Each structure stands twice: as structure tokens, then as C-alpha cells.
Amino acid sequence: MTAEIAILNRNAVALAADSAVTLQLPEGPKIYQSNKLFTLSKYRPVGLMIYGSADLMGVPWETIVKQYRSQLQRGSFATLPEYGKNFLTFIERNSIFFPPDQQEEHCINQVLAWLHRLTIRLSRAVKEELKTKKPITATRVKKIFQEIMSEDISHLKNTGLFRDSHR
């Protein structure tokens, strides 16, 4: 678990984060030390905190940020959202870190992981339904599946990651 804090006043922002990263390995969890605070610019007071994974598609955040700083050089932006947008554009356009075949593999793995979680959720929901001692029909299983999918779609819409192309 990552602990992060940001304190803001009229003149400055102070950022702090723990340095522990837990990796789930086949032999069990392993804790490593990692930097979670980075400066996006060598010349402007703009910072970045990470949590969760210490990498993006296998590339350490530290490497990505260092490369971004290198290409940004003395460049600057008037607002923090502009830095964020520029940083995300840098990531999206950087085929050295994320070649198309790696992006495709990552996407497939994410979909497979989601399908696995979906299967588990459906199985649990059906088992709960069976506890009621009422016979369960294919129609009821389909309805349960639709409810689970609706939850996922609603969650994606709330995060802005889902664009309904059927409108």
C-alpha cells in the first residue's frame, strides 16, 4: 500500500510518499524500495507522485520521467494541467518504450485479466443464487451476467474510460 500526502498553502505544495513497493511473486510478496516522487522539470517546481505499480507496461516510471525531463529541457507551461497533458502525450507517442507489439500484448493481457475477474464474479453470483434453493435458469444466469456487465460499464463511464459508440 502506498502512503502519499500533499500539503498546499498559498505559496507552495509539499509532497511526500513512502518508499516501499510490494511485488506479488510466486513465492509470496516481496518488498522493495522505490522512488515514488519525481520532478517533471529540472527548471520548474513541478512534481509527480506515483502509486500502485512502479512501472508502466514493464518500463519503470523513473525511466519514463527521466526521458521526459530530458526532452522537455527548459520548456515550461503556464499551468499544471498543461504539464500533465504534455507528459501523457509524451507517453502515448513514445514507441521506444511501448512498441506496438508490446502494446497489443499488454492490451490482450488486460482483457484476459478482466475476463478472469468477470468469470469469478459470475461464478460467485450464481453460487449465491443457488443458496436460495430455487432452481436457476439460463435466463437468470444471463440476467446476473447483464447486471455484472452493467456495473462494469457504469464504473468505466464514471472514470471517463468508456465511450459509448452506440449513441
C-alpha positions in Angstrom: 0.0 0.0 0.0 1.3 3.4 -0.9 1.0 6.4 1.5 1.1 9.8 -0.1 0.4 13.3 1.2 0.2 16.7 -0.4 0.0 19.9 1.6 -1.0 23.0 -0.1 -0.9 26.6 1.0 -1.0 29.9 -0.9 2.7 29.8 -1.7 3.7 26.2 -2.2 2.9 22.5 -2.3 4.8 19.9 -0.2 4.7 16.3 -1.4 5.7 13.2 0.5 5.4 9.4 -0.1 6.6 6.2 1.4 9.3 4.3 -0.5 8.1 0.7 -0.2 6.9 -1.2 -3.2 5.3 -4.7 -2.8 5.5 -7.1 -5.7 3.4 -10.2 -5.7 5.8 -13.0 -6.7 5.0 -16.8 -7.0 6.9 -17.4 -3.8 5.0 -14.7 -2.0 5.1 -10.9 -1.5 8.4 -9.1 -1.8 9.0 -5.6 -0.6 11.5 -3.3 -2.4 12.5 0.3 -2.0 11.4 2.6 -4.8 11.2 6.3 -5.6 7.5 7.5 -5.8 8.2 11.2 -6.1 9.7 12.7 -9.3 10.3 16.2 -10.7 8.9 16.6 -14.2 11.2 19.6 -14.9 14.7 20.4 -13.8 13.9 24.1 -14.1 10.4 24.5 -12.8 8.8 23.3 -9.5 6.6 20.6 -11.0 6.3 17.2 -9.3 4.7 13.8 -9.9 3.8 11.1 -7.4 3.0 7.5 -8.4 1.2 4.8 -6.6 0.3 1.3 -7.4 2.7 -0.1 -9.9 6.3 1.1 -10.0 6.2 0.7 -13.8 4.1 1.2 -16.9 3.9 -1.8 -19.2 7.2 -3.1 -17.7 9.0 0.3 -18.0 9.9 1.9 -14.6 8.3 5.2 -14.0 11.7 6.6 -13.1 13.0 5.9 -16.6 9.9 7.4 -18.3 10.1 10.6 -16.2 13.9 11.0 -16.8 13.4 10.7 -20.5 10.5 13.2 -20.4 12.7 15.7 -18.4 15.4 15.2 -21.0 13.2 16.1 -23.9 11.4 18.9 -22.0 14.7 20.6 -21.2 14.0 24.2 -20.4 10.4 24.0 -21.8 7.6 25.1 -19.5 3.9 25.5 -19.3 1.7 28.1 -17.6 -0.5 25.5 -15.8 -0.1 22.1 -14.1 -2.8 20.6 -16.4 -0.7 21.6 -19.4 2.3 19.7 -17.9 0.1 16.7 -17.3 -1.3 16.7 -20.8 2.2 17.1 -22.3 3.5 14.2 -20.1 0.7 11.9 -21.2 1.2 12.9 -24.9 4.9 12.0 -24.4 4.0 8.6 -23.1 1.4 8.0 -25.8 3.8 8.9 -28.6 6.9 7.1 -27.3 7.2 4.0 -29.4 10.7 3.2 -28.0 9.2 2.4 -24.6 6.0 1.0 -25.9 6.3 -0.6 -29.3 3.1 -1.6 -31.0 3.6 -5.4 -30.4 4.1 -4.7 -26.6 1.0 -2.5 -26.5 -1.0 -5.2 -28.2 0.3 -7.9 -25.8 -0.4 -5.6 -22.8 -4.0 -4.9 -24.0 -4.6 -8.7 -24.5 -3.3 -9.4 -21.0 -5.6 -6.7 -19.5 -8.6 -8.1 -21.3 -7.8 -11.6 -20.2 -7.4 -10.5 -16.6 -10.7 -8.7 -16.8 -12.4 -11.8 -18.3 -10.9 -13.9 -15.5 -12.3 -11.5 -12.8 -15.6 -11.4 -14.7 -15.8 -15.2 -14.6 -15.1 -15.3 -10.9 -17.7 -12.6 -10.2 -20.3 -14.5 -12.2 -19.4 -17.8 -10.5 -19.8 -16.2 -7.1 -23.1 -14.6 -8.0 -24.5 -17.9 -9.4 -23.4 -19.7 -6.2 -25.2 -17.1 -4.1 -28.3 -17.6 -6.2 -28.1 -21.4 -5.7 -28.0 -20.9 -1.9 -31.6 -19.7 -2.2 -32.6 -23.3 -3.1 -34.6 -22.0 -6.0 -33.8 -23.6 -9.4 -31.6 -21.3 -11.5 -32.4 -21.0 -15.2 -30.2 -20.0 -18.1 -32.3 -16.8 -18.3 -31.5 -16.0 -14.7 -27.7 -16.6 -15.3 -28.0 -14.3 -18.3 -29.7 -11.6 -16.1 -26.9 -11.9 -13.5 -24.3 -11.6 -16.2 -26.0 -8.5 -17.6 -26.1 -6.9 -14.1 -22.3 -7.5 -13.7 -21.6 -6.0 -17.1 -23.8 -3.0 -16.3 -21.8 -2.4 -13.1 -18.5 -2.5 -15.1 -19.8 -0.2 -17.8 -21.1 2.2 -15.2 -17.7 2.2 -13.5 -15.9 2.8 -16.8 -18.3 5.7 -17.6 -17.7 7.2 -14.2 -13.9 7.1 -14.8 -14.2 8.6 -18.3 -12.6 5.5 -19.8 -15.7 4.3 -21.6 -17.1 5.9 -24.7 -20.4 4.6 -25.8 -20.2 4.4 -29.6 -23.8 3.2 -29.9 -25.3 6.6 -29.3 
